[in-house]
Amino acid sequence: MSFPLSMPTSSSSRSAGASALLGAMLLGVLLLVAGCGTGGAEKIPGVTDIEVGVDSTGIVAALQDTTLAGTDPRGATLKRIKRRDTLVAVTGYNPVSYFLYRGQPMGYEYELLQELARHLGVELKVKIMEDRAEMFDVIQSGEADVLAYRLAVTQRRAQKVMFTDPLHATRQVLVQKMPDDYDSTRADRVPEATAASDSLLQYPFELVTQDDTVHVIENSPYQQRLKNLGEEMGGEIDVVQVDSEVPRQKLIERVAQGDIDYTVANETIAELNRAYYGDIAIRPVLSVNQQIAWALRDDKAWELVNVINAWLASEKESDTFRQIYDKYFTDRKGFAERRREVNIKGQTEQLTKYDDLVKTALDSSRLGWDWRLLMAQMWQESKFDPRAKSWAGAQGLMQIMPNTAAQYVDGSVFDPEDNIEGAVDYLEHLENYWKDKIKNPKQRRRFILASYNVGFGHLEDARRLTEKYGGNKNKWEDVSKWLLRKSMEKYYTDEVVKYGYARGEEPVAYVRHITERFEQYENLVAA
């Protein structure tokens, strides 16, 4: 097994020689460790032993900074991910890659990214963008770590970014509208010898011999393929280039509605949309199979791409990978249902049927919250189920405990309006408790959310521990660390602690999940 070592950073020949000698010595030590250990440790292709934790001598841990994730710029992306404890991914909003469905983020890329983040042991943050050119820009600038958006691997793109191993393969196909007299209740294939089939293009060369236009996204692989196809056929295809911010699903919709003649799409996506529209034809095939992959920054992500490829090789053999693929590419009925509810423009006006109740309750309070933040909390509490009950007795949309309900709910805890109004009144009580203690509104919201989950007594304990051990008691990032420690006897028995033991990981995760979901709602739900 080979081990990548850091290149010398000094221009001094003496330093370079010393580094080379040290590198050789380290290589020998690592090879000895790998060969003389217990022999039972699993080797992951493309990942050093340091990454998988093989170290029978303790030497490897001490040498960690000599890996690519240390000083070599080719490992800078992985090092940055580990340092910030977050994988930042960019993708697009559509009914396949990433979307909101009944308040819950979903999508093929989103679920795979979650699996990758778990594999890396970090959190996941997703950036949503419309323009593919801008997506590539944020990858090349280092603002995001991975571009996960069903990218066809092309030579032109490979000059800008580095691709992972393929997730799957697909072909480019022409999407055209069925004739007006087509019976959509019949089989989805039009017999060859019918009037309907005569009105459909059957072969690629017909694109050169007819006068209709093909709409495709500008600077896309589809545009390049049509250009090459025209040259191959000895003619020119009439192509209309569409702004890259236009969702590709929108072009299929325009074909189905008869607004444009043709567009080009990946076969898997076209098949899904046929399940929704019913009256579009997917023919002819315009390309051989093309690999679909994710993209990374080409000069600083070599180690990360090795880690991702090793993970992909293992993931593709798992039931989880197949289930995720089937959910988004094979289940056409499920796609049709999602497509009816998901706004492909990337932002929806309505999140749930409770939106207006939340807005009204907040408008009449002094809480001052964005309504989408309360919706994010509601999803965390009940997943928008007004009949939800917890093992501890919490009830309704906002999971209000009986004692709290007795004080703040005027009516039934299972009535959405009564439950929401009661929760807002209780949150306003928590706001009044914290407003003189935590001046920063953003910080104060985190303390309010944590108090809603675990009570402000445990929060005050954590603040006292934070202050005692030199932290900032008014900063959630500091206090949350000590809240986590309240499950340890050394700290819940500390003299400054008044409320004893607490499972601090629950409120800390509660605040994190609501904050992340709120950010998603801000991007995807109109204010």
N, C-alpha and C positions, 0 to 999 in steps of 0.2 A: 504494500500500500504506500502511495506517495503522499507526502505532506507538504503543502505550500508554505513557504517561509517568507518573512518580510524582506523586502529589498532594502539595502542600506540607504539612509536618507542623507548622510553627510557626503560632501564632495571630497573629503580627505581620503587618500588611498589607504592610509593606515587604518582609518575607521572602517573603510569598506572591507579591508582584509580581515580586520577583527570580527566584523559582522559575519563575513563569509565563514570564518573559522568557527564562530559561535553557532552559526546555522548548521554547519556540518555536525558539530558535537550534539546539538539538540536533535537533529535528525537521527543520529545514532541512538540517543537515549530513547526517543519515541519509538523507533523500530524495535529496540530491546524490550520496551514496555509492552508493545503490541505482540511481540513474539513470545515473551516469557510470562505473560499473565496467566490467568486461569484458563484462558482459551474458550470460555463460554460466552463472551460478550459479542453481541450482534454488531456487524459492520454495516453501516448505511452508505451506499454509494454517494460520492460527492460531498460527504461530510467528514471532517476530521474527527479523530478520536476525542479531541477536546470537546467537540460539540455534543457527542453522545455520552460523555462522562466516563470513558474508559481510563482509569488511572489507579494502578495498583501501588504506586510508590509515593504519590503526592507531588511528584515533580511536574506533571502536566499542568496542574492548576496554577503553579507558580510561573509557568511559561506562557500563560494564556495570551498575553499581549503580543506574542510573536506570531500569532495566526493572522490570516487575512483580515479578520474582524478587528485586529489591533491597529497596526501602523500602515499597512498596505492599503492604498486608496481603493483597491478593487473589493475590499471588504467593508467599505465605509457605510454602505446602505444597511447591511445586517447589524453593524455596530450601532448605528443610529436607532434602529428599531429596538434593540435590546436596551439602549440607554433610556429611551423615552417610554419603554414598556408598552409600545403601541405600534401596530401595523397600520399604516395609512394607505388606503386603496382608493383609486378613482374608477368610477364606472358610470354608466348612463341609466336613465330612468325609462323603463319599458316593462311590459308584462312578462319578460323572461329574465333579464339580468338582475333588476332591482326595482321593487315597487312596494307601495303600501297596500295591504289588503286587509280591510276591516281593522285598521290601526296598527297592523303588525308588519314590520319590514320583512320582505320575502325576496326570493329570486335565486336563480341558478348560481350566478357569480357570488351573490351575497352568502348563500349557505356554504359554498366551497371556501370562501374567504374566512368564514367563521371557523371551519374545520382547520384551515391553515393557521389561523391565529392561535387556536388551541394547541396545535402541534408545536408552535414556536413558544408557547407559554406567555403570550402577550394579549393585550386588548386589541380590538379592531375599531378603526374609525374609517367611515366611508365618505368620500367626497363625491357628490353628484354633479356631473357636467353634461352639457348638451353638445358642445362642439368638439368633434374628435381631434381636430388640430390642437385645440387648447388642452385636451387630455394628454397628448404627446408632449406638449410644452411643460406641463407640471411634472411629468415623469423625468424629462431631461434636466429640469431645473432642480430636482431633488425635493420638490414640495410634497410629492407622494412617492411611495415605495414601489407600488405595482399597479399597472393598468389592466384591470380585469373586465374586458368588454367584448368577448367573442371576436377577436381580431383574426382576420385571415393573414397568414404569414406570407409576406411578399418581399421580393428583393429590395424594393424601394424602402419599405418600412424597416427592413433589417439593417439599412444603412444608418438609421436614427436610433434604434433601440435594440435590446437583446430580448429574444423570445424564449419563453419556457418550452419544455417539451409539449407537444399538442395535447389538448384535452379531448378533442374528437376531430372528425373531418366531415366536410360537407361539400356540395357542389353549388355552383351558381345556376339559377334557372330563371327563365322569363316568366313573369306573372302577367296574365291577361284576363280580361273579363269574358265570362261565358256569354253567348248570344242571348238576346232578350227572350227568345222562345225556349230557352233551356229550362228543363224541369229539374229543379234542385233536389227534389225528393228521390230522383233516380240514383243509380250508382254514380260515383264521382268521376268516372271516366266516360268520355264521349266516344261512342263507336266511330271507327275510322270512316265508314261509308255513310255519313249523314250530312244534312245541311249544316248542322251545328259544327261538325268537325271541319267542314270546308271553310268556315269563317274564322277558324283559329289558325295561328301560325304553328306549323308542325316541325319545321327544320330551321336551324340557325341562319342558313343562307337567305331565307325569306325576309329577314330584317333588312337586307341590302336592296331587295327588289320591290319593297312597298314604301309608301309615303308617310306612314304613321311614325310618331316619335316615341323615344324611350326616355323616361325621366329617371335619373340616378343622382345620388349625392356627389357633389363635386370632389375631385381628387380621391375618389374611392377606388377599391379594386374592381368594382363593377364598371366604372368609367374606363379604366385601363383595359379590361377584358373586351368591352365593346369596340374600343379602338383597334385592338389586336385582331378581333374577329372580322372587322370590316376589311382590314388589310389582307387577312387570310382568304376572304371571299372575293377579293378584287373589286371592292366597292366601298361605300361609306354609309354608316348607320347614323340616322338623324337622332342625335343625343341632346337632351336638354339637361343641363347641370343645375342641381338644386342646392341651395345653401346648406352647409354642413350641420347647421343647428336644427334643421327639420328632422324629426324622428323618422327613421326608415319605415317604421310601421305605418306612418302617415301616408307614404307613397302607395303602399298596398291598399290602404283604405280608399285612396283616390281612384285607383284602378277599379276596385269593386263598385264604387259609386258612378263610374263612367266618366270621371272628370279628366282623366288622362288615359292614353292608349296602353302603355306598357311600363313596367319597371322591372328591375332585376333584384333578386333576393337570394339569400342562402336557402337551400332546399328545406332544411329543417324548420326554419322560421316560416317559409312560405306554406309548408304543409300545416303548421299550426294555425296560420291565419285562414287557410281554406276551411278548417273546422269551424271558424267563427263566421266568416262571410258566406261560405257555401257556394257562391256563384263565381269563383275565380278558377282559372285553369293554370296549372303549373307545367308549362312545356314551352319550348324544348329546353333540354339541358344545354348549358352554354360553356361548361368547363369540366375539367377532370376534378377529382376530389382535391379540396384544399384543406390544409391543416389550420385548425383554430386554436389559438394559444393566448397567453397573457404576455405582457411586455414589461420590461424593467429598464432602468438606466443602463446604458451599455458599458460605461467605463468604471462604474463603482459598485456593481452588483453581482460580480462573478460568484462570490460565495453564496449570496442569497439565491441566485438561480440554481446553484447546485443543490441547496437545501430544498428548494421548491420542487425540483425535478425528482429528487429522492422521495419526497413526500408524495408526489403525484404517482410515481411508480407503485408505491405501496397502496395509496388511496384507490387507484383504479381497480385493484383486486378486491376491494372491500364491498360489502353490501351497501354501505352508506353512499358510496359514489354512484352505484347503479340506481339506488332509490332516488337520489337527487336528480340524476339525468332523466329518469323515467317521469318524475313529477313534472319537469318543465319542458321536455321534448317529446315524450311519448303519450302522455295523458292529454289528448286533444280536447276532451270534454272539460277537463279542469281548466285548460287554457281559455276555452271559450267563455267559461264562467268568470274567470279573472278578467278577461278582456272587456267584458261588459261593465265591470266595476272599476277598472284601473284607467285613470286618465293618462293617455299616452303623451300628453303635452308636458308632463313632468311635474305639474302642480295641480292639486285638486282643490275645489272650493269647499267641499264638505268631507269631514272625517268620519263622523257617525251621526246617527239620528239624535244624539244628545248634545250636539254642538250648540244649538240655540239656548238650551237650558243652562249650559255652562257659561255662555257669554252673558246671559241675563243675570245669573247669580253673581258673577264677578263685577258686572257693571254697577250693581247695587251695594257692593262691598267696598271697603277701603284697603283691600289686599294689594291691589295694583299689579296683579299677575297677568301675563300673556295667557289667553285662554288655552293655547296649545300646551302650555306647561301643565295645566290642570288635567288636560286630556292625557298627557303622557303619564301622569301619576295615576289616573283612573285605569289606564291599561295595565299598569303595574299591579294595581290592587285587584282588579276583577276581570281584566280582559274584556271590559265593556259588558259584562253579564250582570243585569240588575238583580238576579236571583242568587248570586254567588254567596256562599257561606264558607268560612274557614274553620279549621279544627278548633281554633281558639274562640270562636263565636262572633268574629267580625262578619258584617253583613252588607249586602248591596253593592252598588257601583263603586263606592269609595271605601268599602270594607270598614264600616264604623262599628266600634265595639259597643256593647249594650250600655255601659255606664256613660259613655260619650253621647250615645244616641239619646239617652234620657235627658241630657242637658241641651243638646243642640238640634235634634231632629223634631220638627213639628209635623207629625203625621206618621206615615209608615216608612221604615228604613228600606223597604223594598220598592217604594215608589221612586222612580228616577229623580223627579223634581225635588221631592222632600229630602232624599239622600244627598243630592248635590248641594242643596242650600245648607243642609246641616254641616256638610264637610267644609264648605266655604266659611261658615261661621266659626267652626273650630280652627281652621287655618288662620283666620283673622285673629283669634285668641292667641295662637302661637306667634303670629306676627307682632302683636302687642307685647308679648313676653320678651322677644328677642330684639326689638327695634332699638332699644337704648343700649344694648350690649354689643350688637354686631352692626356697625354703621354701614358697611358696604352691602348694598342690596343683593348683589349676586352671591356673596358669601352667606348673607342672612337667609336666603332661600334654601340653601343647602342645610343649614341648621334647622329650619322649619320642617323640611322634608324628613330629616332624620328624627326629629321630635315626634312627628306624626307616626313614625314607625316604631320607635322604641321609648318615647317619653323624654321630656327634657331633663329629668333627674340624672339619667345616665350620661347625657350630653354635658351636664355641669360637672359630673365626676371626671369625664375625659378632659374638659377644659382645665380643671384643677391639676390633673396629672401633667397636661401639656405645659402649664405654667411652671410647675415644680421642676420639670426636667428641661427647661430652657427653650420651649417652643412658643409659638404665637397662639394664644388661647382664642383669638378671634378669627383664625384662619382655618377653614375646614380641612385643608390638606394636612395641617399639623395635628389638629384635634382628632381626625379620623384614625390616625396611626395609634393614638392612645385609646381610642374607643375599641379598636381591634384587640388591644392588650388587656381589656377588661375581662376577658375570658381566662386570663392567667392568674393563678392564686397570688403571685408576688404583687400584682397590681390591684386586683379587686379587694385585697386586704390592706392596701396602703392606707396610711392614716388620713389622707385627704379624700378618700373615697367614702361616700355616704350611702350609696345605693347598691353596693355589692356587685356580684357577678352579672355580666351581660354578654350575650353572644353578639359581639360587635360586628362580626362579618356581615350579619344580615342588614343592619341599617346602612353600613358603608356601601354594600352592593346595591341596596335600594336607591340610595342617592345617585350612585353612578349610572344605574340603568335608566332612571327617570331623566337624568341630565342628557344622556346620549340619545334617548328617544325624543326628547324635546328638540334637540338639534336636528334630528331627522325630520320632525314635524315642521320646524321652521323652514327647512329647505323645500318641503314637498306639499305643505298645506298653506293655502293663502290666508293671510292674517285677517 
